[in-house]
Amino acid sequence: MGGSGTGPKQMARAEAERRILRRGWLADQPDALKSEVLQIARLICQPAGSFLFHAGDGEGGIFGLVSGGVGIHLPVESGETVLVHIGRSGIWFGYGPFVRGQRRTLSFSLIEPSWLLHLPLAGIQGIASRSPAHQRQLLSISEYGMDVAARVIDTLMVRNIDRRIAATILRNVRPRDERQYSGLPDLRITQAQLGDMANADRQVVNRALKRMEEKGWLKVTYGGIDVTDLPGLQAYVRSG
């Protein structure tokens, strides 16, 4: 599977703010903090395939995903990095240097063309220094990262391999409110990447996808995977 969708060419600042406030960490914060964060945020667009930063990089700012998909890569003992999750709109990442004052521990790439809000580290630190309440609210961003980690672990605990692959698809698929204007498959991914995330061999993934396609739950396309029967796929995962 491959493909090269382009995603939206332009995005107005007001639209970007509306989308980032629909879900995720910033959406849950008080209006006063939302205002300060958005005031220092810079709207950027990044092409698919690029890395925003790698594990081991020095201190830097925080990113919020407005639209698209960001790949979270975990360093392993072999020295390689493995794709473990695709973050969707509303996810915030890269907060390690702010929370812990240390170098970055994960790598983040753009799985597809993406719009992001970038918060410079100095700007975040400035907001935190002016208000103890805002400092606490900013530090709460790490709890949302723990929620993502829990979802990844929960998926990997599914024992049946076909259901684990299905659960991995559901965990990473594009939100339904973004599908109508993305111009991309519901999940833009290779079978090898899906295998990495589901801890399954590529050939096992290929056979499982064929069975799910025969059931009418999804369709494998040149660009990735389209989920054609979301309730059916969800029911399949729950049945295990």
Number of C-alpha atoms within 10 A of each C-alpha: 13 12 15 14 15 14 18 15 8 8 14 9 11 8 10 17 16 13 16 23 17 14 14 18 21 22 15 12 17 11 11 9 19 16 11 14 18 16 11 16 19 13 20 14 17 16 17 19 14 14 15 14 16 18 15 13 14 13 16 21 18 19 21 25 25 27 27 28 27 28 22 19 21 17 16 9 6 6 7 9 16 16 20 21 25 25 25 24 24 20 24 24 21 25 24 19 18 19 14 10 12 15 16 19 17 18 21 22 21 21 21 25 23 22 25 25 23 22 22 16 16 13 16 21 15 12 18 18 12 10 12 11 12 20 17 11 17 22 14 14 20 16 11 15 16 11 10 16 13 12 14 19 10 13 21 18 11 18 10 12 16 22 22 22 25 25 23 25 23 19 18 22 22 25 15 9 8 16 15 9 9 17 12 23 21 25 25 27 22 17 22 17 17 25 20 17 23 27 16 18 13 16 12 14 23 15 12 17 21 14 14 20 17 11 13 15 20 23 20 18 14 14 18 18 23 22 22 14 13 15 10 16 22 15 10 16 19 10 8 11
